Amino acid sequence: GAVVSQHPSRVICKSGTSVKIECRSLDFQATTMFWYRQFPKQSLMLMATSNEGSKATYEQGVEKDKFLINHASLTLSTLTVTSAHPEDSSFYICSASFGGLNTGELFFGEGSRLTVL
Amino acid sequence: TQLLEQSPQFLSIQEGENLTVYCNSSSVFSSLQWYRQEPGEGPVLLVTVVTGGEVKKLKRLTFQFGDARKDSSLHITAAQPGDTGLYLCAGLFSGGYNKLIFGAGTRLAVHP
């Protein structure tokens, strides 16, 4: 079946540094990718929707300049957390769809756990 | 504002018991999905329901979509310790562009 891979799975960084997380669709072309954030013992909160070749659409309350999303190709989207702070520590999960978001056409990555010291 | 209300948030039961998880919204969804998530991993799709009143079964799990497509339920029969995990409902929201919105989740613990 379709596979979405995230890298790195875990990252620890110092406060003030930037961290990039990659999301790849391994066996299909993802026209749309979604980035979610999940705090401990909470659900997934949609951060932004990323379409290949265009600017990402951010959800209300998500800072565009802090969470930079790039979807340069149909198989790769990146999330860069700029000037990370401890409150940015979270589990970041990407998902990808092909041909538009319809029933059962969304595949999730394994997630990336970010810890900011 | 949570578009999808999920209840209960926590459930601790003994092996063999039955349970039902509810997912409610004031919005109509074109489809609704149920996921299960293990700690440190991404969610895994269990089922997608599309038609109002639809019932789908996956072994001991029964999923139902409300007639008005605003609510759904997940019923587990004879729960087993292997069913322990976080269960999430997610609705396909078509307000301008398609996006999948998750409920708060139900953390289930089944004790032997």
Chai-1 contact restraints between the chains, C-beta under 6 A:
chainA,res_idxA,chainB,res_idxB,connection_type,confidence,min_distance_angstrom,max_distance_angstrom,comment,restraint_id
A,S43,B,F102,contact,1.0,0.0,6.0,A-B,restraint_1
A,S43,B,A104,contact,1.0,0.0,6.0,A-B,restraint_2
A,S43,B,G105,contact,1.0,0.0,6.0,A-B,restraint_3
A,L44,B,F102,contact,1.0,0.0,6.0,A-B,restraint_4
A,L46,B,K99,contact,1.0,0.0,6.0,A-B,restraint_5
A,T49,B,K99,contact,1.0,0.0,6.0,A-B,restraint_6
A,I93,B,G42,contact,1.0,0.0,6.0,A-B,restraint_7
A,L101,B,N98,contact,1.0,0.0,6.0,A-B,restraint_8
A,T103,B,S31,contact,1.0,0.0,6.0,A-B,restraint_9
A,T103,B,T48,contact,1.0,0.0,6.0,A-B,restraint_10
A,T103,B,V50,contact,1.0,0.0,6.0,A-B,restraint_11
A,G104,B,T48,contact,1.0,0.0,6.0,A-B,restraint_12
A,L106,B,L100,contact,1.0,0.0,6.0,A-B,restraint_13
A,F108,B,G42,contact,1.0,0.0,6.0,A-B,restraint_14
A,F108,B,P43,contact,1.0,0.0,6.0,A-B,restraint_15
A,G109,B,G42,contact,1.0,0.0,6.0,A-B,restraint_16
A,E110,B,E41,contact,1.0,0.0,6.0,A-B,restraint_17
A,E110,B,G42,contact,1.0,0.0,6.0,A-B,restraint_18
A,G111,B,G42,contact,1.0,0.0,6.0,A-B,restraint_19
